[in-house]
């Protein structure tokens, strides 16, 4: 794990072990932020401050932080909707191009799903909404029809293609907004609070769907307050506070820093809290050797 200089009080910076650092360096980087800063025109303070971040290709990342820490702004910068006022962002080693053609190409490679699907759905029917980005790409009618049918089957939207978008449930609109992005076949998927307003069952479905998307070759970053969703799904976590990256690492390492995460108003996933309580009780009341306690704990882990 790496705790980066930031605003977690008196924490000392830590570095990944040499083997882990070498392994990270060997993986191609998909998107990189280099000392990026951004302040909204009406803002009194920077939303993003001297932020450096590297996402390895093929990873499943979680982005966490308290309200107002800059997660959504980071996504808007990563999608080219905002432009850094200092620093730079690189896509596969090359700086972002902010000309019209450069942004059009970028947004085919990087897909962004907003928290509120109403901000993303633009057409009258489901089929029209799915075709919107494909038409803007200049694809032919046959290719558009083929992609719509494929994505509709994959996302269980086949019987809804002629349905009016406004008549869909919130859950269906969230699925459609994700399908709108995936029909463009991006290499990187950004999702802002995807579990917001979803039932536990729909959260399970979403997690399984993201697993399939990742298995098909798309890298994913999920920004969320739902730490339980990330636990056991993400392979890397970024932690933000007041516009800065203050911690990053594998989930087990990040969530082991419970005190620091509580200082950031985050805490740890409920299942890990229960495991910690169980560990204390087991040590106090079970006369078992450490190896057996460890085996029992592994069985209780999600």
Helices and strands as residue ranges (DSSP letters): E 2-3, H 18-26, E 29-38, E 48-56, E 60-65, H 71-78, E 86-91, E 94-95, H 100-109, E 110-113, G 117-119, H 126-136, H 141-154, G 158-160, G 165-167, H 170-182, E 188-192, H 200-215, E 219-223, H 227-230, E 236-241, E 244-249, H 251-255, H 258-263, H 270-285, H 290-300
